[in-house]
Amino acid sequence: FSNPIKALEYLNVHRCDLMFLDLEMPEMSGFEMLNKIQTPPYTVIMTNFTEKYAEMAFQYLSKNLLDFISKDH
């Protein structure tokens, strides 16, 4: 999805096993989106701002966060 709101609408109705999630999105951040999903799928977060978000990402391990990948490499 290119729109996080459309993705949330889909995830409210459909099951997903794995989600690749960008942190910098229009409408909301990837972390905000994860907070809005009742039972999030396993998630791989991608960002250009690794240092800015790396520490915060560890708080989302309980929300099925699998990996945190820098897009700048």
PQR file with spaces between the fields and no chain letter, atoms N, CA, C, O and H, PARSE charges and radii, in Angstrom:
ATOM       1  N    PHE     1       0.832   -1.182    0.000 -0.4000 1.5000
ATOM       2  CA   PHE     1       0.000    0.000    0.000 -0.0000 2.0000
ATOM       3  C    PHE     1       0.876    1.244    0.000  0.5500 1.7000
ATOM       4  O    PHE     1       1.944    1.250    0.613 -0.5500 1.4000
ATOM       5  N    SER     2       0.444    2.277   -0.668 -0.4000 1.5000
ATOM       6  CA   SER     2       1.166    3.544   -0.633 -0.0000 2.0000
ATOM       7  C    SER     2       0.535    4.511    0.366  0.5500 1.7000
ATOM       8  O    SER     2       1.042    5.614    0.572 -0.5500 1.4000
ATOM       9  H    SER     2      -0.423    2.273   -1.165  0.4000 1.0000
ATOM      10  N    ASN     3      -0.556    4.102    0.977 -0.4000 1.5000
ATOM      11  CA   ASN     3      -1.263    4.938    1.937 -0.0000 2.0000
ATOM      12  C    ASN     3      -1.500    4.127    3.214  0.5500 1.7000
ATOM      13  O    ASN     3      -2.145    3.080    3.159 -0.5500 1.4000
ATOM      14  H    ASN     3      -0.967    3.206    0.810  0.4000 1.0000
ATOM      15  N    PRO     4      -0.994    4.585    4.356 -0.5600 1.5000
ATOM      16  CA   PRO     4      -1.130    3.808    5.588  0.2800 2.0000
ATOM      17  C    PRO     4      -2.580    3.650    6.050  0.5500 1.7000
ATOM      18  O    PRO     4      -2.915    2.650    6.685 -0.5500 1.4000
ATOM      19  N    ILE     5      -3.422    4.598    5.749 -0.4000 1.5000
ATOM      20  CA   ILE     5      -4.832    4.491    6.142 -0.0000 2.0000
ATOM      21  C    ILE     5      -5.504    3.363    5.374  0.5500 1.7000
ATOM      22  O    ILE     5      -6.284    2.604    5.948 -0.5500 1.4000
ATOM      23  H    ILE     5      -3.150    5.411    5.234  0.4000 1.0000
ATOM      24  N    LYS     6      -5.210    3.246    4.088 -0.4000 1.5000
ATOM      25  CA   LYS     6      -5.753    2.133    3.285 -0.0000 2.0000
ATOM      26  C    LYS     6      -5.210    0.797    3.796  0.5500 1.7000
ATOM      27  O    LYS     6      -5.930   -0.200    3.826 -0.5500 1.4000
ATOM      28  H    LYS     6      -4.576    3.863    3.623  0.4000 1.0000
ATOM      29  N    ALA     7      -3.946    0.783    4.193 -0.4000 1.5000
ATOM      30  CA   ALA     7      -3.359   -0.451    4.734 -0.0000 2.0000
ATOM      31  C    ALA     7      -4.053   -0.858    6.023  0.5500 1.7000
ATOM      32  O    ALA     7      -4.335   -2.038    6.231 -0.5500 1.4000
ATOM      33  H    ALA     7      -3.360    1.593    4.168  0.4000 1.0000
ATOM      34  N    LEU     8      -4.330    0.113    6.895 -0.4000 1.5000
ATOM      35  CA   LEU     8      -5.044   -0.188    8.141 -0.0000 2.0000
ATOM      36  C    LEU     8      -6.440   -0.728    7.870  0.5500 1.7000
ATOM      37  O    LEU     8      -6.884   -1.666    8.532 -0.5500 1.4000
ATOM      38  H    LEU     8      -4.101    1.071    6.726  0.4000 1.0000
ATOM      39  N    GLU     9      -7.128   -0.145    6.908 -0.4000 1.5000
ATOM      40  CA   GLU     9      -8.464   -0.640    6.544 -0.0000 2.0000
ATOM      41  C    GLU     9      -8.381   -2.092    6.089  0.5500 1.7000
ATOM      42  O    GLU     9      -9.217   -2.912    6.469 -0.5500 1.4000
ATOM      43  H    GLU     9      -6.767    0.617    6.370  0.4000 1.0000
ATOM      44  N    TYR    10      -7.385   -2.408    5.283 -0.4000 1.5000
ATOM      45  CA   TYR    10      -7.196   -3.777    4.808 -0.0000 2.0000
ATOM      46  C    TYR    10      -6.899   -4.717    5.974  0.5500 1.7000
ATOM      47  O    TYR    10      -7.473   -5.802    6.065 -0.5500 1.4000
ATOM      48  H    TYR    10      -6.706   -1.741    4.975  0.4000 1.0000
ATOM      49  N    LEU    11      -5.998   -4.295    6.868 -0.4000 1.5000
ATOM      50  CA   LEU    11      -5.591   -5.154    7.977 -0.0000 2.0000
ATOM      51  C    LEU    11      -6.700   -5.361    9.002  0.5500 1.7000
ATOM      52  O    LEU    11      -6.654   -6.322    9.769 -0.5500 1.4000
ATOM      53  H    LEU    11      -5.531   -3.413    6.795  0.4000 1.0000
ATOM      54  N    ASN    12      -7.676   -4.496    9.028 -0.4000 1.5000
ATOM      55  CA   ASN    12      -8.826   -4.684    9.913 -0.0000 2.0000
ATOM      56  C    ASN    12      -9.732   -5.818    9.433  0.5500 1.7000
ATOM      57  O    ASN    12     -10.517   -6.364   10.208 -0.5500 1.4000
ATOM      58  H    ASN    12      -7.714   -3.715    8.405  0.4000 1.0000
ATOM      59  N    VAL    13      -9.617   -6.169    8.147 -0.4000 1.5000
ATOM      60  CA   VAL    13     -10.491   -7.189    7.554 -0.0000 2.0000
ATOM      61  C    VAL    13      -9.723   -8.457    7.167  0.5500 1.7000
ATOM      62  O    VAL    13     -10.272   -9.558    7.217 -0.5500 1.4000
ATOM      63  H    VAL    13      -8.979   -5.726    7.517  0.4000 1.0000
ATOM      64  N    HIS    14      -8.468   -8.302    6.785 -0.4000 1.5000
ATOM      65  CA   HIS    14      -7.675   -9.424    6.274 -0.0000 2.0000
ATOM      66  C    HIS    14      -6.503   -9.730    7.193  0.5500 1.7000
ATOM      67  O    HIS    14      -6.002   -8.867    7.914 -0.5500 1.4000
ATOM      68  H    HIS    14      -8.021   -7.408    6.744  0.4000 1.0000
ATOM      69  N    ARG    15      -6.092  -10.960    7.144 -0.4000 1.5000
ATOM      70  CA   ARG    15      -4.922  -11.407    7.901 -0.0000 2.0000
ATOM      71  C    ARG    15      -3.682  -11.238    7.035  0.5500 1.7000
ATOM      72  O    ARG    15      -3.732  -11.427    5.820 -0.5500 1.4000
ATOM      73  H    ARG    15      -6.499  -11.662    6.558  0.4000 1.0000
ATOM      74  N    CYS    16      -2.597  -10.888    7.654 -0.4000 1.5000
ATOM      75  CA   CYS    16      -1.321  -10.707    6.967 -0.0000 2.0000
ATOM      76  C    CYS    16      -0.250  -11.365    7.825  0.5500 1.7000
ATOM      77  O    CYS    16      -0.245  -11.188    9.043 -0.5500 1.4000
ATOM      78  H    CYS    16      -2.557  -10.734    8.641  0.4000 1.0000
ATOM      79  N    ASP    17       0.654  -12.119    7.215 -0.4000 1.5000
ATOM      80  CA   ASP    17       1.712  -12.800    7.964 -0.0000 2.0000
ATOM      81  C    ASP    17       2.956  -11.937    8.165  0.5500 1.7000
ATOM      82  O    ASP    17       3.612  -12.018    9.203 -0.5500 1.4000
ATOM      83  H    ASP    17       0.650  -12.263    6.226  0.4000 1.0000
ATOM      84  N    LEU    18       3.279  -11.107    7.164 -0.4000 1.5000
ATOM      85  CA   LEU    18       4.498  -10.318    7.197 -0.0000 2.0000
ATOM      86  C    LEU    18       4.242   -8.958    6.565  0.5500 1.7000
ATOM      87  O    LEU    18       3.598   -8.854    5.521 -0.5500 1.4000
ATOM      88  H    LEU    18       2.746  -11.041    6.321  0.4000 1.0000
ATOM      89  N    MET    19       4.758   -7.917    7.214 -0.4000 1.5000
ATOM      90  CA   MET    19       4.555   -6.568    6.708 -0.0000 2.0000
ATOM      91  C    MET    19       5.898   -5.846    6.697  0.5500 1.7000
ATOM      92  O    MET    19       6.633   -5.879    7.684 -0.5500 1.4000
ATOM      93  H    MET    19       5.282   -8.001    8.061  0.4000 1.0000
ATOM      94  N    PHE    20       6.216   -5.194    5.582 -0.4000 1.5000
ATOM      95  CA   PHE    20       7.367   -4.314    5.486 -0.0000 2.0000
ATOM      96  C    PHE    20       6.828   -2.908    5.655  0.5500 1.7000
ATOM      97  O    PHE    20       5.923   -2.496    4.928 -0.5500 1.4000
ATOM      98  H    PHE    20       5.618   -5.167    4.780  0.4000 1.0000
ATOM      99  N    LEU    21       7.372   -2.173    6.602 -0.4000 1.5000
ATOM     100  CA   LEU    21       6.787   -0.904    6.992 -0.0000 2.0000
ATOM     101  C    LEU    21       7.844    0.193    6.997  0.5500 1.7000
ATOM     102  O    LEU    21       8.887    0.060    7.637 -0.5500 1.4000
ATOM     103  H    LEU    21       8.106   -2.508    7.192  0.4000 1.0000
ATOM     104  N    ASP    22       7.565    1.277    6.278 -0.4000 1.5000
ATOM     105  CA   ASP    22       8.431    2.448    6.293 -0.0000 2.0000
ATOM     106  C    ASP    22       8.041    3.304    7.493  0.5500 1.7000
ATOM     107  O    ASP    22       6.860    3.385    7.832 -0.5500 1.4000
ATOM     108  H    ASP    22       6.718    1.386    5.759  0.4000 1.0000
ATOM     109  N    LEU    23       8.999    3.934    8.132 -0.4000 1.5000
ATOM     110  CA   LEU    23       8.669    4.778    9.279 -0.0000 2.0000
ATOM     111  C    LEU    23       8.213    6.170    8.865  0.5500 1.7000
ATOM     112  O    LEU    23       7.377    6.771    9.541 -0.5500 1.4000
ATOM     113  H    LEU    23       9.958    3.869    7.857  0.4000 1.0000
ATOM     114  N    GLU    24       8.742    6.683    7.782 -0.4000 1.5000
ATOM     115  CA   GLU    24       8.387    8.018    7.312 -0.0000 2.0000
ATOM     116  C    GLU    24       7.333    7.879    6.214  0.5500 1.7000
ATOM     117  O    GLU    24       7.656    7.589    5.062 -0.5500 1.4000
ATOM     118  H    GLU    24       9.421    6.195    7.234  0.4000 1.0000
ATOM     119  N    MET    25       6.066    8.090    6.590 -0.4000 1.5000
ATOM     120  CA   MET    25       4.958    7.970    5.634 -0.0000 2.0000
ATOM     121  C    MET    25       4.063    9.196    5.761  0.5500 1.7000
ATOM     122  O    MET    25       4.064    9.870    6.791 -0.5500 1.4000
ATOM     123  H    MET    25       5.804    8.326    7.526  0.4000 1.0000
ATOM     124  N    PRO    26       3.295    9.483    4.703 -0.5600 1.5000
ATOM     125  CA   PRO    26       2.292   10.541    4.841  0.2800 2.0000
ATOM     126  C    PRO    26       1.187   10.059    5.784  0.5500 1.7000
ATOM     127  O    PRO    26       0.962    8.855    5.902 -0.5500 1.4000
ATOM     128  N    GLU    27       0.519   10.954    6.434 -0.4000 1.5000
ATOM     129  CA   GLU    27      -0.616   10.658    7.318 -0.0000 2.0000
ATOM     130  C    GLU    27      -0.196   10.242    8.728  0.5500 1.7000
ATOM     131  O    GLU    27      -0.773   10.727    9.701 -0.5500 1.4000
ATOM     132  H    GLU    27       0.701   11.933    6.339  0.4000 1.0000
ATOM     133  N    MET    28       0.799    9.349    8.863 -0.4000 1.5000
ATOM     134  CA   MET    28       1.239    8.874   10.174 -0.0000 2.0000
ATOM     135  C    MET    28       2.589    8.185   10.039  0.5500 1.7000
ATOM     136  O    MET    28       3.004    7.812    8.942 -0.5500 1.4000
ATOM     137  H    MET    28       1.267    8.954    8.073  0.4000 1.0000
ATOM     138  N    SER    29       3.267    8.023   11.167 -0.4000 1.5000
ATOM     139  CA   SER    29       4.546    7.300   11.139 -0.0000 2.0000
ATOM     140  C    SER    29       4.274    5.792   11.174  0.5500 1.7000
ATOM     141  O    SER    29       3.170    5.349   11.490 -0.5500 1.4000
ATOM     142  H    SER    29       2.930    8.326   12.058  0.4000 1.0000
ATOM     143  N    GLY    30       5.292    5.034   10.848 -0.4000 1.5000
ATOM     144  CA   GLY    30       5.170    3.584   10.928 -0.0000 2.0000
ATOM     145  C    GLY    30       4.893    3.108   12.349  0.5500 1.7000
ATOM     146  O    GLY    30       4.160    2.140   12.549 -0.5500 1.4000
ATOM     147  H    GLY    30       6.189    5.393   10.592  0.4000 1.0000
ATOM     148  N    PHE    31       5.478    3.787   13.338 -0.4000 1.5000
ATOM     149  CA   PHE    31       5.217    3.427   14.733 -0.0000 2.0000
ATOM     150  C    PHE    31       3.756    3.710   15.093  0.5500 1.7000
ATOM     151  O    PHE    31       3.122    2.917   15.789 -0.5500 1.4000
ATOM     152  H    PHE    31       6.073    4.574   13.175  0.4000 1.0000
ATOM     153  N    GLU    32       3.229    4.827   14.625 -0.4000 1.5000
ATOM     154  CA   GLU    32       1.811    5.127   14.880 -0.0000 2.0000
ATOM     155  C    GLU    32       0.918    4.057   14.261  0.5500 1.7000
ATOM     156  O    GLU    32      -0.077    3.640   14.854 -0.5500 1.4000
ATOM     157  H    GLU    32       3.744    5.472   14.060  0.4000 1.0000
ATOM     158  N    MET    33       1.287    3.623   13.065 -0.4000 1.5000
ATOM     159  CA   MET    33       0.504    2.589   12.401 -0.0000 2.0000
ATOM     160  C    MET    33       0.534    1.287   13.194  0.5500 1.7000
ATOM     161  O    MET    33      -0.502    0.650   13.385 -0.5500 1.4000
ATOM     162  H    MET    33       2.096    3.961   12.584  0.4000 1.0000
ATOM     163  N    LEU    34       1.714    0.892   13.654 -0.4000 1.5000
ATOM     164  CA   LEU    34       1.814   -0.332   14.460 -0.0000 2.0000
ATOM     165  C    LEU    34       0.941   -0.242   15.707  0.5500 1.7000
ATOM     166  O    LEU    34       0.330   -1.231   16.111 -0.5500 1.4000
ATOM     167  H    LEU    34       2.556    1.409   13.499  0.4000 1.0000
ATOM     168  N    ASN    35       0.884    0.925   16.310 -0.4000 1.5000
ATOM     169  CA   ASN    35       0.055    1.104   17.506 -0.0000 2.0000
ATOM     170  C    ASN    35      -1.431    0.968   17.212  0.5500 1.7000
ATOM     171  O    ASN    35      -2.211    0.625   18.100 -0.5500 1.4000
ATOM     172  H    ASN    35       1.381    1.728   15.982  0.4000 1.0000
ATOM     173  N    LYS    36      -1.827    1.234   15.977 -0.4000 1.5000
ATOM     174  CA   LYS    36      -3.243    1.176   15.611 -0.0000 2.0000
ATOM     175  C    LYS    36      -3.712   -0.222   15.206  0.5500 1.7000
ATOM     176  O    LYS    36      -4.914   -0.462   15.093 -0.5500 1.4000
ATOM     177  H    LYS    36      -1.193    1.513   15.255  0.4000 1.0000
ATOM     178  N    ILE    37      -2.782   -1.134   14.989 -0.4000 1.5000
ATOM     179  CA   ILE    37      -3.140   -2.496   14.580 -0.0000 2.0000
ATOM     180  C    ILE    37      -3.296   -3.338   15.837  0.5500 1.7000
ATOM     181  O    ILE    37      -2.366   -3.465   16.633 -0.5500 1.4000
ATOM     182  H    ILE    37      -1.805   -0.939   15.080  0.4000 1.0000
ATOM     183  N    GLN    38      -4.463   -3.901   16.003 -0.4000 1.5000
ATOM     184  CA   GLN    38      -4.750   -4.668   17.218 -0.0000 2.0000
ATOM     185  C    GLN    38      -3.804   -5.852   17.382  0.5500 1.7000
ATOM     186  O    GLN    38      -3.208   -6.026   18.445 -0.5500 1.4000
ATOM     187  H    GLN    38      -5.219   -3.798   15.356  0.4000 1.0000
ATOM     188  N    THR    39      -3.662   -6.661   16.344 -0.4000 1.5000
ATOM     189  CA   THR    39      -2.720   -7.782   16.356 -0.0000 2.0000
ATOM     190  C    THR    39      -1.837   -7.647   15.118  0.5500 1.7000
ATOM     191  O    THR    39      -2.160   -8.183   14.058 -0.5500 1.4000
ATOM     192  H    THR    39      -4.146   -6.519   15.480  0.4000 1.0000
ATOM     193  N    PRO    40      -0.721   -6.930   15.256 -0.5600 1.5000
ATOM     194  CA   PRO    40       0.117   -6.691   14.080  0.2800 2.0000
ATOM     195  C    PRO    40       0.780   -7.964   13.566  0.5500 1.7000
ATOM     196  O    PRO    40       1.125   -8.855   14.342 -0.5500 1.4000
ATOM     197  N    PRO    41       0.953   -8.036   12.244 -0.5600 1.5000
ATOM     198  CA   PRO    41       1.697   -9.164   11.682  0.2800 2.0000
ATOM     199  C    PRO    41       3.178   -8.998   12.027  0.5500 1.7000
ATOM     200  O    PRO    41       3.592   -7.953   12.530 -0.5500 1.4000
ATOM     201  N    TYR    42       3.965  -10.031   11.754 -0.4000 1.5000
ATOM     202  CA   TYR    42       5.411   -9.875   11.885 -0.0000 2.0000
ATOM     203  C    TYR    42       5.804   -8.709   10.991  0.5500 1.7000
ATOM     204  O    TYR    42       5.330   -8.593    9.861 -0.5500 1.4000
ATOM     205  H    TYR    42       3.629  -10.880   11.345  0.4000 1.0000
ATOM     206  N    THR    43       6.676   -7.844   11.506 -0.4000 1.5000
ATOM     207  CA   THR    43       6.962   -6.599   10.803 -0.0000 2.0000
ATOM     208  C    THR    43       8.458   -6.370   10.670  0.5500 1.7000
ATOM     209  O    THR    43       9.224   -6.581   11.610 -0.5500 1.4000
ATOM     210  H    THR    43       7.061   -7.937   12.425  0.4000 1.0000
ATOM     211  N    VAL    44       8.860   -5.931    9.473 -0.4000 1.5000
ATOM     212  CA   VAL    44      10.216   -5.477    9.211 -0.0000 2.0000
ATOM     213  C    VAL    44      10.100   -3.981    8.932  0.5500 1.7000
ATOM     214  O    VAL    44       9.397   -3.566    8.011 -0.5500 1.4000
ATOM     215  H    VAL    44       8.238   -5.760    8.709  0.4000 1.0000
ATOM     216  N    ILE    45      10.790   -3.182    9.731 -0.4000 1.5000
ATOM     217  CA   ILE    45      10.759   -1.734    9.566 -0.0000 2.0000
ATOM     218  C    ILE    45      11.944   -1.303    8.717  0.5500 1.7000
ATOM     219  O    ILE    45      13.064   -1.781    8.896 -0.5500 1.4000
ATOM     220  H    ILE    45      11.361   -3.519   10.480  0.4000 1.0000
ATOM     221  N    MET    46      11.672   -0.385    7.782 -0.4000 1.5000
ATOM     222  CA   MET    46      12.711    0.169    6.931 -0.0000 2.0000
ATOM     223  C    MET    46      12.710    1.687    7.100  0.5500 1.7000
ATOM     224  O    MET    46      11.653    2.311    7.187 -0.5500 1.4000
ATOM     225  H    MET    46      10.762    0.003    7.637  0.4000 1.0000
ATOM     226  N    THR    47      13.901    2.267    7.145 -0.4000 1.5000
ATOM     227  CA   THR    47      13.996    3.716    7.304 -0.0000 2.0000
ATOM     228  C    THR    47      15.306    4.240    6.752  0.5500 1.7000
ATOM     229  O    THR    47      16.296    3.514    6.670 -0.5500 1.4000
ATOM     230  H    THR    47      14.760    1.759    7.075  0.4000 1.0000
ATOM     231  N    ASN    48      15.301    5.512    6.375 -0.4000 1.5000
ATOM     232  CA   ASN    48      16.529    6.211    6.001 -0.0000 2.0000
ATOM     233  C    ASN    48      17.181    6.838    7.226  0.5500 1.7000
ATOM     234  O    ASN    48      18.321    7.296    7.157 -0.5500 1.4000
ATOM     235  H    ASN    48      14.496    6.103    6.442  0.4000 1.0000
ATOM     236  N    PHE    49      16.475    6.861    8.328 -0.4000 1.5000
ATOM     237  CA   PHE    49      16.918    7.561    9.529 -0.0000 2.0000
ATOM     238  C    PHE    49      17.181    6.578   10.661  0.5500 1.7000
ATOM     239  O    PHE    49      16.536    6.640   11.707 -0.5500 1.4000
ATOM     240  H    PHE    49      15.548    6.489    8.384  0.4000 1.0000
ATOM     241  N    THR    50      18.126    5.673   10.449 -0.4000 1.5000
ATOM     242  CA   THR    50      18.407    4.592   11.385 -0.0000 2.0000
ATOM     243  C    THR    50      18.717    5.094   12.789  0.5500 1.7000
ATOM     244  O    THR    50      18.126    4.617   13.758 -0.5500 1.4000
ATOM     245  H    THR    50      18.650    5.623    9.599  0.4000 1.0000
ATOM     246  N    GLU    51      19.625    6.040   12.912 -0.4000 1.5000
ATOM     247  CA   GLU    51      20.032    6.516   14.232 -0.0000 2.0000
ATOM     248  C    GLU    51      18.875    7.172   14.973  0.5500 1.7000
ATOM     249  O    GLU    51      18.761    7.048   16.192 -0.5500 1.4000
ATOM     250  H    GLU    51      20.105    6.428   12.126  0.4000 1.0000
ATOM     251  N    LYS    52      18.027    7.863   14.240 -0.4000 1.5000
ATOM     252  CA   LYS    52      16.903    8.577   14.850 -0.0000 2.0000
ATOM     253  C    LYS    52      15.888    7.622   15.473  0.5500 1.7000
ATOM     254  O    LYS    52      15.292    7.944   16.500 -0.5500 1.4000
ATOM     255  H    LYS    52      18.120    7.964   13.250  0.4000 1.0000
ATOM     256  N    TYR    53      15.683    6.447   14.863 -0.4000 1.5000
ATOM     257  CA   TYR    53      14.614    5.547   15.286 -0.0000 2.0000
ATOM     258  C    TYR    53      15.062    4.223   15.896  0.5500 1.7000
ATOM     259  O    TYR    53      14.234    3.495   16.443 -0.5500 1.4000
ATOM     260  H    TYR    53      16.167    6.186   14.028  0.4000 1.0000
ATOM     261  N    ALA    54      16.330    3.898   15.818 -0.4000 1.5000
ATOM     262  CA   ALA    54      16.790    2.569   16.237 -0.0000 2.0000
ATOM     263  C    ALA    54      16.417    2.251   17.675  0.5500 1.7000
ATOM     264  O    ALA    54      15.898    1.168   17.947 -0.5500 1.4000
ATOM     265  H    ALA    54      17.003    4.489   15.373  0.4000 1.0000
ATOM     266  N    GLU    55      16.665    3.149   18.583 -0.4000 1.5000
ATOM     267  CA   GLU    55      16.366    2.883   19.988 -0.0000 2.0000
ATOM     268  C    GLU    55      14.864    2.724   20.219  0.5500 1.7000
ATOM     269  O    GLU    55      14.441    1.863   20.991 -0.5500 1.4000
ATOM     270  H    GLU    55      17.087    4.028   18.361  0.4000 1.0000
ATOM     271  N    MET    56      14.069    3.541   19.559 -0.4000 1.5000
ATOM     272  CA   MET    56      12.623    3.460   19.704 -0.0000 2.0000
ATOM     273  C    MET    56      12.080    2.133   19.155  0.5500 1.7000
ATOM     274  O    MET    56      11.096    1.604   19.672 -0.5500 1.4000
ATOM     275  H    MET    56      14.412    4.240   18.932  0.4000 1.0000
ATOM     276  N    ALA    57      12.712    1.604   18.125 -0.4000 1.5000
ATOM     277  CA   ALA    57      12.239    0.367   17.499 -0.0000 2.0000
ATOM     278  C    ALA    57      12.209   -0.791   18.481  0.5500 1.7000
ATOM     279  O    ALA    57      11.324   -1.643   18.403 -0.5500 1.4000
ATOM     280  H    ALA    57      13.511    2.034   17.705  0.4000 1.0000
ATOM     281  N    PHE    58      13.157   -0.837   19.401 -0.4000 1.5000
ATOM     282  CA   PHE    58      13.205   -1.939   20.365 -0.0000 2.0000
ATOM     283  C    PHE    58      11.968   -1.989   21.256  0.5500 1.7000
ATOM     284  O    PHE    58      11.644   -3.044   21.802 -0.5500 1.4000
ATOM     285  H    PHE    58      13.876   -0.144   19.465  0.4000 1.0000
ATOM     286  N    GLN    59      11.285   -0.878   21.409 -0.4000 1.5000
ATOM     287  CA   GLN    59      10.055   -0.849   22.201 -0.0000 2.0000
ATOM     288  C    GLN    59       8.927   -1.604   21.511  0.5500 1.7000
ATOM     289  O    GLN    59       7.912   -1.909   22.139 -0.5500 1.4000
ATOM     290  H    GLN    59      11.548   -0.022   20.965  0.4000 1.0000
ATOM     291  N    TYR    60       9.093   -1.909   20.224 -0.4000 1.5000
ATOM     292  CA   TYR    60       8.042   -2.557   19.450 -0.0000 2.0000
ATOM     293  C    TYR    60       8.271   -4.054   19.242  0.5500 1.7000
ATOM     294  O    TYR    60       7.564   -4.684   18.455 -0.5500 1.4000
ATOM     295  H    TYR    60       9.917   -1.662   19.714  0.4000 1.0000
ATOM     296  N    LEU    61       9.240   -4.621   19.933 -0.4000 1.5000
ATOM     297  CA   LEU    61       9.464   -6.064   19.821 -0.0000 2.0000
ATOM     298  C    LEU    61       8.225   -6.844   20.256  0.5500 1.7000
ATOM     299  O    LEU    61       7.950   -7.916   19.717 -0.5500 1.4000
ATOM     300  H    LEU    61       9.814   -4.109   20.573  0.4000 1.0000
ATOM     301  N    SER    62       7.489   -6.327   21.209 -0.4000 1.5000
ATOM     302  CA   SER    62       6.267   -7.003   21.663 -0.0000 2.0000
ATOM     303  C    SER    62       5.131   -6.877   20.649  0.5500 1.7000
ATOM     304  O    SER    62       4.103   -7.541   20.784 -0.5500 1.4000
ATOM     305  H    SER    62       7.712   -5.456   21.647  0.4000 1.0000
ATOM     306  N    LYS    63       5.310   -6.032   19.637 -0.4000 1.5000
ATOM     307  CA   LYS    63       4.313   -5.878   18.582 -0.0000 2.0000
ATOM     308  C    LYS    63       4.772   -6.593   17.308  0.5500 1.7000
ATOM     309  O    LYS    63       4.461   -6.162   16.198 -0.5500 1.4000
ATOM     310  H    LYS    63       6.146   -5.492   19.527  0.4000 1.0000
ATOM     311  N    ASN    64       5.504   -7.674   17.479 -0.4000 1.5000
ATOM     312  CA   ASN    64       5.957   -8.539   16.383 -0.0000 2.0000
ATOM     313  C    ASN    64       6.989   -7.904   15.451  0.5500 1.7000
ATOM     314  O    ASN    64       7.085   -8.291   14.287 -0.5500 1.4000
ATOM     315  H    ASN    64       5.757   -8.024   18.381  0.4000 1.0000
ATOM     316  N    LEU    65       7.750   -6.950   15.941 -0.4000 1.5000
ATOM     317  CA   LEU    65       8.824   -6.385   15.143 -0.0000 2.0000
ATOM     318  C    LEU    65       9.927   -7.426   15.001  0.5500 1.7000
ATOM     319  O    LEU    65      10.469   -7.908   15.995 -0.5500 1.4000
ATOM     320  H    LEU    65       7.672   -6.636   16.888  0.4000 1.0000
ATOM     321  N    LEU    66      10.252   -7.767   13.764 -0.4000 1.5000
ATOM     322  CA   LEU    66      11.292   -8.770   13.495 -0.0000 2.0000
ATOM     323  C    LEU    66      12.658   -8.156   13.229  0.5500 1.7000
ATOM     324  O    LEU    66      13.680   -8.662   13.692 -0.5500 1.4000
ATOM     325  H    LEU    66       9.812   -7.375   12.956  0.4000 1.0000
ATOM     326  N    ASP    67      12.663   -7.042   12.468 -0.4000 1.5000
ATOM     327  CA   ASP    67      13.937   -6.469   12.059 -0.0000 2.0000
ATOM     328  C    ASP    67      13.774   -4.982   11.783  0.5500 1.7000
ATOM     329  O    ASP    67      12.668   -4.494   11.548 -0.5500 1.4000
ATOM     330  H    ASP    67      11.833   -6.630   12.092  0.4000 1.0000
ATOM     331  N    PHE    68      14.881   -4.281   11.814 -0.4000 1.5000
ATOM     332  CA   PHE    68      14.956   -2.851   11.599 -0.0000 2.0000
ATOM     333  C    PHE    68      16.048   -2.638   10.582  0.5500 1.7000
ATOM     334  O    PHE    68      17.221   -2.854   10.890 -0.5500 1.4000
ATOM     335  H    PHE    68      15.779   -4.677   12.004  0.4000 1.0000
ATOM     336  N    ILE    69      15.699   -2.217    9.368 -0.4000 1.5000
ATOM     337  CA   ILE    69      16.646   -2.148    8.248 -0.0000 2.0000
ATOM     338  C    ILE    69      16.831   -0.709    7.778  0.5500 1.7000
ATOM     339  O    ILE    69      15.863    0.035    7.619 -0.5500 1.4000
ATOM     340  H    ILE    69      14.747   -2.042    9.118  0.4000 1.0000
ATOM     341  N    SER    70      18.072   -0.336    7.563 -0.4000 1.5000
ATOM     342  CA   SER    70      18.376    0.972    7.007 -0.0000 2.0000
ATOM     343  C    SER    70      18.270    0.904    5.481  0.5500 1.7000
ATOM     344  O    SER    70      18.840    0.011    4.855 -0.5500 1.4000
ATOM     345  H    SER    70      18.858   -0.940    7.692  0.4000 1.0000
ATOM     346  N    LYS    71      17.539    1.849    4.889 -0.4000 1.5000
ATOM     347  CA   LYS    71      17.397    1.888    3.438 -0.0000 2.0000
ATOM     348  C    LYS    71      18.577    2.579    2.767  0.5500 1.7000
ATOM     349  O    LYS    71      18.699    2.539    1.542 -0.5500 1.4000
ATOM     350  H    LYS    71      17.076    2.575    5.398  0.4000 1.0000
ATOM     351  N    ASP    72      19.438    3.206    3.542 -0.4000 1.5000
ATOM     352  CA   ASP    72      20.551    3.946    2.947 -0.0000 2.0000
ATOM     353  C    ASP    72      21.787    3.102    2.651  0.5500 1.7000
ATOM     354  O    ASP    72      22.823    3.643    2.264 -0.5500 1.4000
ATOM     355  H    ASP    72      19.338    3.239    4.536  0.4000 1.0000
ATOM     356  N    HIS    73      21.693    1.785    2.827 -0.4000 1.5000
ATOM     357  CA   HIS    73      22.827    0.903    2.531 -0.0000 2.0000
ATOM     358  C    HIS    73      22.552    0.067    1.315  0.5500 1.7000
ATOM     359  O    HIS    73      23.394   -0.736    0.914 -0.5500 1.4000
ATOM     360  H    HIS    73      20.852    1.346    3.141  0.4000 1.0000
